[in-house]
Amino acid sequence: MKKWQAGLLILTLLIVVSGLYVLVQLRSLEVERLSDDLFVLRGLGGNTAVLRTQAGAVVVDTMTLPMQGELIREQARKLTGMETILLINTHYHIDHTHGNPGFKPGTRVLSTERTLSHLHALDAEFWSGQAASLLPTETFSDRMTLKIGGKTIELIHPGAGHTDGDLVVLFTDEGVLHTGDLMFNRYYPNIDLEAGGSVQQWVPTLEKLLRLDFTRVIPGHGETTDRAGLRQFLAVIAQLAEVGRLAADKGMSLEQTLDTELLTADKGYRRIRMIVPMPMDREFVITRAWQESTDNFKRLD
Ligand SMILES: [Zn+2]
């Protein structure tokens, strides 16, 4: 075998093995039980929550592919003994919504008004045809209280941050807050300025969350944590906001800004693993803070 042939063979094997790895990952869901009635499902995509109520299962976020949505639906049925009667989407990103079509058409789906408008404006191709029947069927702007099958669930849009339309889910009876992507636990966050996200506004948004009554936190990505974990994430965002403000005040270039020593709370933070590789690292978050503060980006809708 010639050298280039051996090289090609190794490359092909690598592609096949990594493809198989992704397939296995897509078909596997890790289950964590937080209480008698509340579960977290983890797979490729954002964290999913499943709540058992006497009326049926409530599912928060549906990961990245319709196939994963089907798996979530099956798993929810196994864990709760009930069909899913309500889906909640924390925001419009594909890794939290594209599993929706794996659920039964006609299922009640809730999101904020902003999220529904982003789905239409920024992801219209996916949400056409059959998938359109799993778009949000009900929306709200600031806050909504749900009484469902003996449980109380608060849906709150606390302000801009990751996008301008994120909601958090407060499982009142369990004392658990699902933050969606308003919190990443020990991972660098995506900051979607183009969809109204904001490093500056993310700080008061997180402060608002800390005034809610809960003990445990399901972040959009990463391990389940608590109030201290949420405060730690706030420390990173607050430092980033400071980096952005300083850059604007002093007229610093991006290169100068990237040299900052103000961002220290991100120690131990990692890049997140996605189906489509996203370069979300230290340089990315500082760049976004700089872009926002110096107005070097363009809103998409
Ligand atoms: Zn997101």
Residues whose N, C-alpha, C, O or C-beta is under 5 A from the ligand:
A	BS01	ZN	H93 D181
